[in-house]
């Protein structure tokens, strides 16, 4: 473990607790970004604010190499009421750092502080503090605001804490790591009637029921069984009374895939099935498909560099270089569509199965009882420091 990762540990923990106690939602990270920018400037970094909303980018250069990499942390919280009662619990009702972005930000600040005192790399570092990851596509906002035009970046790297993975260990894989996030909505319109006179209706409820079942056949009969994909109908809404067949019904849900061809196939089949089921039941249909976050695809070369840095940080036994893919989504994927890079998981702790266990409990992400594990701050910082030396080696 890099000793520099421990030198500011107590200070970084205090920063993390401050961030946790003062969460801000997507597109509202005004105080958080100012707090981050102030610390970066106090450590001698060049800082630009207001990129893609409240995004912050700090720059540090050493040596003569023209190589440049970026390290990214997300800053926003979730609209969730915290149930923890410890001293650093959220002071803002209905807002909570339930995904660990407070820890990600603190770790990257710790790395920036340590690297500001280092001459052990050759090239340019950009520390990217991103807003609005939680459903706001803040990465895309920063790209659209000229992130890659304003800052020369050859590769970009990110980490996310991962409950269920041993604390301080790492998980990563080349290629698809996290799925795309897409939503759909179907509106079915028919003719309402008294439930005792169903022959006078054009029933959208029965159409909705049949469509929900038909959509499941896309994965079982159209998608290659060797290809991973998810199609979930999560909502069906219709009617207001037991004795009325309504005029309208709606379905909505999510689709997750790891490649665009499969996503195209699923969307096209969903549209066709919607039209055909609607025709069979004589109802009108409106089908809407929304592509939110693309799949997160790690690049081979950068993943190899990341694994090398992980192994140097914590050892072979604590690195899973072929970790299972996740059907969660992450807007770091937008960065990886523009630049080569690697996104990895940093273990936040294994959940004990024995309720009587004395082992500290790391709650699942997005839980009102979640808290980032401060014990993984040092390995997180150490990974960043080692990765920088790996990606931007000092010339002999």
N, C-alpha and C positions, 0 to 999 in steps of 0.2 A: 504494500500500500504506500503510495506517495506521501512522504511526511508533510509536504506542503498542504495536503488535503486536511490535515489535522490542526494546522497552525491557527486558523481562524474559526475552528469548529464551534466554540461557545457563542461567538458573535453571529455566525450563520444561523445557529439554532434560534437565537433571539430574533433575527430577521424573519425566519420562517414563522415563528409564533406571531409576530406582528402582522404578517401577511394573512395568516389564518384568522386572526381576530378582526381583520378589516377587509372582508371579501367584497369584490365588485363584480357584477355580472357582465356578460359580453356587451361590448360597445359602451361600457360605463367605467372603464378601468383608469379613470383620470388620476385619482390619488395614487393608485398602484404604480402607474407608469412614471409619475413624478418622483415617487419614492425610489424606484429603481434607477432612474436617470441620475438622481442626486448621489447615490452610492457610487455609481460608475464614474461620475465626474470627480468625486472625492478621491478616487483611486487613479486619476490621471488619464482616463480614457476619453477619446473623442466621441461625443454622443449626439445623435440626431433623434428627435422625438416627432410624434404625430404622423407616423408612417402607417397608412392603412387604418386610420383611426387613432388609437392610443399606442401604436407600436413604437418600440424603442430599438435602435441599433447602435451599439457601441463598437468602436474599432481600435485595434491594437496592432502595431506593426513592429517587427524585429528583422534585422538583417537586410539582405538585398534581394531575396527571392521574390519573384512576381506571383508566386502561388498564393491563393487565398481560400480559406474555408470559413464556413459559418456554423455556429453552434446555436441551437434554438431551444427556448423554453416558452411555455404558454402561461398566461397570467390570470385568466378569468375564472370566476367561481360559478356555482350552480344556484338556481332558484329553489333552495331547499332549506327547511328549518332545522338547524343543528340540534341534536339531542344530547351532545356531550356537555359535561359541566366542569371540565377542567378550566384552568385560569385563562388559557389562550383561546377559548371557544369564541365563536363568531359574536361580534357586538352589533351586527346588522341583521335584524329580524328577517327571516325568509331568504337569507343569502348565506352560502356556506362553501368553503373549499372542500368539497366532498370527492374530488378527483385527484388531489395532490398537486395541483398547479402551483400552490404555495411552495411546496417542496422543490418542484422543478425550477422555479424562479430562484429560490434560495441557493440551490446547488450551482446554477449557472453564475449567479453573483459571486459565490465563493470561488468558482474557477476563474472568473475575471479578476478578482482581487489577487489571487495567487499568481496568475499569469502576468499581471501588471508589474510584479516584482521579478519576473523571470526573463532570462535571455536565452533559454534553452530551446528555442525554436527559430525558424527562419521563414518569414512570410507574413501574411496579413490574416488576422483573426477578426471576424465579425460576430458579435454576440447579439443574437436576434431574440428580443422579448416580444412575443406575439400576443395580441388581443384576440378575443372572440373565437376561441377554438370550439367551445361548446355550442355547436349548432349555428355559429355565425360565419363560418368559413373565413376566419380572420387571416389565414395564410393567403388565400386568394386575394383578399383586400390589400394585403401588403404587396403582393405581386403586381396587382393592377395599379398600385400607387408607385410603381417603378422600383421595387426593391432590388431586382437584379440588374437594372440599368444604373441605379445610383451607387450600387456597391458591387465591385468585382467579386464574384463568388464562384469558385470552381467546383465546390462540393459542399453539401450541407448535411448536418447530423442532428439527431434528436433522441431523447430518451423519455420513457414514461414509466412511472412506478407501477408494479404489477403484483397485487395481492395474490397469494397462492404460490408464488415463486419464493424460494428461500431468501431471507433478507440479505441484501448485499450481493446476491448472485446476479447473473445476466442471462437473458434469453434473446435470441435473434435468429433470423434465417434469411438467406438470399431469396430474391423474388418476392412473391406475394406474402405479406405478413398479416395485413388487416384488410377486411373486405370493403367494397364500396358500399355506400349508404344511399338508398333510393326509396322513395315513397310513392304510393299510388292511391288514387281516389276514383271511385266509380259512383256516378249518380244515375239511378234508375227511376224513370218516371212512367206511371201508368194511370189508372183511373180508380179512384176510391169508391167504396160502397159500404153498405151495412154488412157486417160479417155474416148475418143470416141470409144475405142475398149475394153470395160470392159470384154468381153467374153474371152479375151486372158490373163486376169489376174487371180491371186489367191489373192483376196483382203483382206489384214490384217486389213484395216480400219473398214469394216463391222463386222469382227470378234471382234475387240476391242469394238465397240459399243454394240454388243450383250452381250459380256462378262461383260462389266460394268453394264448392266442391270441385268444380271443373278446373279452377285455377291450379289446384294441387296436382293435377295430371301433367302439368307442364314439366315439373321436375321429374316425375316418374316415367314419363313417356316421350319427352322431347329433349331433355338435357342428358348428355352422356353421363352414365353412372360414375365415371371416373372423375367428373368435374364437380367441385364443391359449389353449392348454391343454396340459398334459402329464400323461400317465398312464404310469407306469413300474413294471412288476413287477421288483423288485430282488432278491427271494429266493424260492427254491422249495426246501423241505426235505422229504425223504421217505426212508425206508428205512435199513437198517443193514448189509445184506449183499447180495451179487450174486444169490443164489439164493432170496431171499425177497421176495414181494410184500407190502409193509407194509400195516398197517391204517389208517395216517393219512398225510396230506400237508398241508403248509401253504404258502400263498403270502402275500407281503407286498410292499409298495411304497409309492409316493407319488403324490399327485395335486396339481397346481399349476394355479391359475386366477387370473384377475383380477376375476371378478365372481361373486356368490353364485348367480345363476340358472344359470350354467354348472356351477357346483359341485354344485348340487342335481340337475341333470340327470345329471351323471356318477355321483354317488352312487346315484341311483335306478336307473340302467341297470346299474351294477355289481351291485347287490343282485338285480335281476331275472335277469341273466345267470348269477349264482352259483346261484340257485335252479333255473334251467332246465338248466344243465349238470349240476348235481348230480342232478337227476331223470333226465336222459338216461343217466347212468352208474350210477344206483341207489345213490349215496352220500349220506350226510348232510352238510350244510354249515352252518357258522357264519360269518357275514359281519360284520366290525366295521370301522367307518369313524370315524376320529378327526380332528376339525378342530382343528388346533393354532394356527397364526397366520393371521389374516385377511389379505387382500390389502392392501397399503399404497397408499392412495389420497390423493394430494396435493390440497389445496384450491386453487381457482383464484386467489383474491385473495392468499392467503399465498404462493403460489408466485411470483406476480408481484412481490411485495415482495422475496422471496428473490433472484430473478433481478436485480432492480434493485440489490440490495446486492452480488451477485456481480460484476456488470459494473463497479460503482463500485470494487470491490476489485482485480480483475485485468484488466478490459477485455473488450470484446465478443468478441474473438477467442479468449478462453480460457474461454468459457462455452458449453456445449452445452445449450440450453434445451429441446431435444426429444431427449434421449438415449434410446437403446434401453431398453426395459423389461428387467428382470432376473427370471429365474425363481427366484432366491434369495429368501429370506423374512426378515422383520425384525419384531420385536414392537413397534416404534414404531407399527405399524399400529393397535394397541389405543388408543394416545393419539389417533390421527386419527379413530377412530370416535366419540370423545367430544368432541373439540375441533378446530376448524379449525387447519391448520398445514401445514408443508412439510418434507420430508426430502430431502436432497440428497447427492450424491457429491462428495468432494474427491479429486482425482487424486493417487495415491501414486507414480506413475511408470510409464513405458512399458517393457514387457519387451523387451529386445533379442533379435533373432532370430539375431544373429551371436555365437557363443560366444566369439569372440576380441575382442569389443567391450570398450572400456574404460569404457563407460557403466555407472554403478552399477545393480545388479540389484535390483529390488523384487519379491520373491517373491509368488506368489499367496496369497490368503487361505487360512488353515487349513493352510499348508505348515509343516513343521518347520524350514524355513530362512527363514521370513518374518521381516521386521523392519519396523516402522513407519519411514517416511522422515521424519527430523527436519527436512528442508528445507521440509516443508509445514506445520510448526507455525505459522510467522508468517502465511502466507496464511489459515490456519484461524482464528487469533485475529482477524486483520483483518476477515474476513468476519463474525464474531460482532459485533465492534464496529460495523461499518457497518450490519448488520442492525438492531441495537438503535436506532441513530439513525434508520433508515428506518421501523421499526415504532412507535417511541415518540419522535417528533420533539419537540424542545424548542419551546415556544411563543414566538413573537416578542414 
